[in-house]
Amino acid sequence: MPKLVTVTLLIHGQFPNDTFPEWILSRAKRLNVSGWVKASGDHLVEIFLSGDPILVDAMEVACSLGPIDAQVSSIDKKQENTPEEHYRHPALFIRY
């Protein structure tokens, strides 16, 4: 079984809540990471992310750069326990 890491990313900034989560979904699918994304207000997007450590780091970098209409001011990262179900569904990523 490959080594996986799980993190929660809290992304703070100015971004459209209708398009930024969709952009995150598309990047997560490209990187083959699992988890979910949720817009939590006008200035906060929360991501729960699980996958290969290099790909999780790549996702964090992608989010820090964001799409052209996003202005990310900071990202808070918290290490989580990797739930067993993420071992069975490595490419499942959903939006709440």
Stockholm file with secondary structure:
# STOCKHOLM 1.0

chainA/1-96         MPKLVTVTLLIHGQFPNDTFPEWILSRAKRLNVSGWVKASGDHLVEIFLSGDPILVDAMEVACSLGPIDAQVSSIDKKQENTPEEHYRHPALFIRY
#=GR chainA/1-96 SS CCCCEEEEEEEEEECCTTTHHHHHHHHHHHHTCEEEEEECSTTEEEEEEEECHHHHHHHHHHHHHCCTTCEEEEEEEEEECCCTHHHHCTTCEEEC
#=GC SS_cons        CCCCEEEEEEEEEECCTTTHHHHHHHHHHHHTCEEEEEECSTTEEEEEEEECHHHHHHHHHHHHHCCTTCEEEEEEEEEECCCTHHHHCTTCEEEC
//
